[in-house]
């Protein structure tokens, strides 16, 4: 297609932008993405968490926590979008279809992990930390009480 560096940047930035938008839009559905992925019985002790939230009367605070975590996850996608766009604009300078362009494209691909993925992972890690520390504060549960220990379940069933 002979796309120059700008269009490669647009193409690469579109996917994380769509993920960010989908994450934020999911807040308006019955199944918000963060709640669906993290607050499920195979990952967390949802019944115990919900019991503590109900008994403590902190449902509103819990919902606000999930919304903030959703925005942090969406931010991770936006960071990925910005870094990918910036990387492509910075590196892809040659004319499309030339060996130089192919070398630049290879360099951009090899730098993709440290430049794009690592910052996004830091944001996702921050979102998880924020969720767990918020749950601990709202429920007075320890981390080991919040998450499901599948190894302990295996030992109990054996």
C-alpha positions in Angstrom: 0.0 0.0 0.0 3.1 2.2 0.2 2.0 3.9 3.4 4.4 6.5 4.8 5.4 6.8 8.5 2.5 9.0 9.4 0.0 6.5 8.2 1.8 3.6 10.0 1.6 5.7 13.1 -2.1 6.3 12.7 -2.7 2.6 12.0 -0.7 1.5 15.0 -2.3 4.1 17.3 -5.9 3.2 16.3 -6.1 -0.2 18.0 -5.1 1.0 21.5 -7.4 4.0 21.0 -10.3 1.6 20.2 -9.5 -0.5 23.3 -9.5 2.6 25.5 -12.8 3.8 24.1 -14.3 0.3 24.5 -13.1 0.2 28.1 -14.7 3.5 28.9 -17.9 2.8 27.0 -18.2 -0.5 28.9 -19.0 1.6 32.0 -22.4 2.4 30.5 -23.2 -1.3 30.1 -24.4 -4.0 32.5 -20.9 -5.6 32.2 -18.1 -3.0 32.7 -14.9 -4.5 31.5 -12.8 -4.1 34.6 -15.6 -5.5 36.9 -16.2 -8.4 34.5 -12.5 -9.3 34.2 -11.3 -8.8 37.7 -14.4 -9.3 39.8 -15.2 -12.8 38.8 -15.3 -15.9 41.0 -12.3 -17.5 39.3 -10.0 -14.6 40.3 -11.4 -13.2 43.5 -13.5 -14.2 46.4 -16.4 -12.2 45.1 -19.0 -13.5 47.6 -16.8 -12.6 50.6 -16.0 -9.2 49.1 -19.6 -8.4 48.4 -20.6 -9.5 51.9 -18.1 -7.2 53.4 -19.1 -4.3 51.1 -22.8 -4.8 52.0 -22.2 -5.1 55.7 -20.0 -2.1 55.7 -22.4 0.0 53.7 -19.7 1.0 51.2 -21.4 0.0 47.9 -21.1 3.5 46.5 -17.4 3.7 47.4 -16.9 0.3 45.8 -18.5 1.4 42.6 -16.4 4.5 42.5 -13.3 2.4 43.0 -14.2 0.2 40.0 -14.8 3.4 37.9 -11.4 4.8 38.8 -9.8 1.5 38.0 -11.5 1.4 34.6 -10.1 4.9 33.8 -6.6 3.7 34.8 -6.9 0.7 32.5 -8.2 2.9 29.7 -5.2 5.2 30.4 -2.9 2.3 29.8 -4.3 1.9 26.3 -4.0 5.7 25.7 -0.3 5.6 26.8 0.3 2.7 24.4 -1.4 4.8 21.6 0.8 7.8 22.3 4.0 5.9 22.5 3.3 3.8 19.4 2.4 7.0 17.4 5.5 8.8 18.6 7.8 5.9 17.9 6.5 5.5 14.4 6.7 9.2 13.6 10.3 9.4 15.0 11.7 6.3 13.3 9.9 5.9 10.0 11.4 8.7 7.8 12.3 6.9 4.5 10.1 6.3 1.5 7.8 3.3 1.7 9.0 0.2 -0.2 12.7 1.0 0.1 15.2 -1.1 2.0 15.8 1.8 4.4 12.1 1.9 5.2 12.1 -1.8 5.9 15.1 -1.4 8.2 13.3 1.4 10.0 10.2 -0.7 10.3 12.2 -3.5 11.8 13.8 -1.1 14.3 10.3 0.2 15.2 9.1 -3.4 15.7 12.0 -4.3 17.9 11.6 -1.2 20.1 7.8 -1.8 20.3 8.0 -3.9 23.5 10.1 -1.6 25.7 8.6 1.6 24.4 4.9 0.6 24.1 4.2 -2.4 26.3 6.3 -1.6 29.4 4.6 1.8 30.2 1.2 0.3 29.6 2.0 -2.6 31.9 3.0 -0.1 34.6 -0.4 1.6 34.3 -2.1 -1.8 34.5 -0.1 -2.7 37.5 -1.1 0.6 39.1 -4.7 -0.1 38.4 -4.4 -3.5 40.0 -2.6 -2.1 43.0 -5.3 0.7 43.3 -8.0 -2.0 43.2 -6.5 -4.2 45.8 -5.6 -1.4 48.2 -9.1 0.0 47.7 -10.7 -3.3 48.4 -8.5 -3.8 51.5 -9.5 -0.4 52.8 -13.3 -0.9 52.1 -13.5 -4.5 53.3 -10.7 -4.8 55.8 -9.7 -8.0 54.0 -6.1 -9.0 53.3 -4.9 -9.7 49.8 -4.9 -13.4 50.5 -8.5 -13.2 51.5 -9.5 -11.2 48.3 -7.9 -13.5 45.7 -8.7 -17.1 45.1 -5.9 -19.5 46.0 -6.3 -22.2 43.4 -3.5 -24.3 44.8 -5.2 -24.4 48.2 -8.4 -25.5 46.5 -6.5 -28.3 44.7 -5.1 -29.5 48.1 -8.5 -29.4 49.8 -10.1 -31.4 47.0 -7.4 -34.1 47.0 
